[in-house]
Each structure stands twice: as structure tokens, then as C-alpha cells.
Amino acid sequence: MKNKIPLAYLFDLDGTLIETEALWTAAIHKWILSCGKDIDYATVNHWVLGRSWFGICDDIFERFPDLRADPVELLDVTRAFYFKERATTDIRIHSSVELLRRLSKTAPCVIVSGSAREDIREAIDIMGIGDCLQFYLGCEDYPRGKPDPVCFLTAAQRLGVAPEDCVVFEDSAAGILSGKRAGMTVVALSRPESVKQDTSLADIVLEDLGDYR
């Protein structure tokens, strides 16, 4: 998109605007242990990073078939563990939130996340950015999670904007691949303190989205 003004900005949520993936990893890990199962933290972290909730459930059920349950009901169970992890944590990535505020004054901004819509709504309230968004998409809004491009293509279609006129902000390898498969420009956030992801496919890699121009 060199020398071309973007017509829409599509933001991932977890790891890009807020930092909750580590909290969700801890919550899911503790829930599995509470069920009497043996699982290491690193495996759960691999399941969580950049994935939709339904994709995470697929991995859990493949490893532990006897834990199979309705994903929506299971989300409510693990959410209780998550709230305990989050009780004393500021989950906002402030420079990313400020970038979204700034860009929303120039073009439509949308959140495209693999999280459940309920969790996205709560995160929007915590960040105070409801008035900056055209809409948001969660795992209930598209059939396949990242790295499938359908989530970003759905957002572009709803906006009436061509994929090549969209800029995606992502932090995970799955999300970056999803954006590129959608034919969009991808800006990757690679924070020094975060778990390293493969950002080689991204058009731009930044340690802080506050540096985006």
C-alpha cells in the first residue's frame, strides 16, 4: 500500500490492543490441572496464541477427549479462572489503544478477534474506545479462525472496502498469515516482553504501535 491512503484499519485484540493471552493461558492451564489432567504451560500457551476460542477447544478436546463439552459453556467455566488472573492487572496496551483512537479520525476502525463477542465488548469498555469503532467481529461471526482469512475478508466486505485498501494490525503468526492471505497490508506488533512470533510475512514490524505513521 505504498503511497496509498488506507480506507480501513483492522485491529486484532489480544496481544495487540490488550494483553490477555498470558492470562487466558494461565486460566486454561489451571482449569485443566483442576480436572486432574497433566499438561505443561508451554503447550497451552501454543494453543492460545493468536487462536480463536473454538480452535483452542479443538486442541483441548483432541488431547483430552473426556473433557469435551459445549465450547460456550466451557468458556463460562474458564472465564471464572481468567477473572481471578485479571483482578490486579491493567490489560491495556496503551500506545496501541492511542493509535486506534488516532486512526479512527481518518478511516473506519474495526476489531477482528478470535475471542468471544462478550469478552470483546468488555475489553472495548475497559479501553473506552466504543466511539472509535465501526463494529467488531468475534469467533461467533465467522466459520474458521485465523490463519484462515475469512475473518478479515468479512470485515472488509461489511465495510464495503477492497482488501488491498485495508491495513491489519496483528501480533501473532496466525493473525499475520490471515491478513496476508486476505490480500491486506499487515503491521506486526512484536513487543520485546512478549512471546516471540514469526513476523517474517508482515509488511512492517514494530516494537510499539505508537511508532506507526
URSULNOR-V722515 format. One record per backbone hydrogen bond with DSSP energy under -1.0 kcal/mol. NH is the residue of the N-H (numbers start at 0). CO is the residue of the C=O. Records with the same first field share a line. If there is no record, write none. Layout:
BEGIN
NH = CO + CO
END
This chain:
BEGIN
3 = 0
6 = 164
7 = 164
8 = 107
9 = 166
10 = 109
11 = 168
14 = 17
15 = 12
16 = 12
17 = 12
18 = 90
23 = 19
24 = 20
25 = 21
26 = 22
27 = 23
28 = 24
29 = 25
30 = 26
31 = 27
32 = 28
33 = 29
35 = 32
36 = 31
43 = 39
44 = 40
45 = 41
46 = 42
47 = 43
48 = 44
50 = 47
52 = 113
55 = 51
56 = 52
57 = 53
58 = 54
59 = 55
60 = 56
61 = 57
62 = 58
63 = 59
66 = 63
67 = 64
73 = 69
74 = 70
75 = 71
76 = 72
77 = 73
78 = 74
81 = 77
82 = 78
83 = 79
84 = 80
85 = 81
88 = 85
92 = 16
96 = 92
97 = 93
98 = 94
99 = 95
100 = 96
101 = 97
102 = 98
103 = 99
104 = 101
105 = 102
106 = 102
109 = 8
110 = 134
111 = 10
112 = 136
119 = 115
120 = 116
121 = 117
122 = 118
123 = 119
124 = 120
125 = 121
126 = 122
127 = 123
128 = 123
131 = 128
133 = 108
136 = 110
138 = 114
140 = 137
147 = 144
152 = 148
153 = 149
154 = 150
155 = 151
156 = 152
157 = 153
158 = 154
159 = 155
160 = 155
164 = 161
165 = 162
166 = 7
167 = 184
168 = 9
169 = 186
175 = 171
176 = 172
177 = 173
178 = 174
179 = 175
180 = 176
181 = 177
182 = 179
183 = 178
184 = 165
186 = 167
187 = 203
188 = 169
189 = 205
193 = 190
201 = 198
202 = 185
203 = 185
205 = 187
210 = 207
211 = 208
END
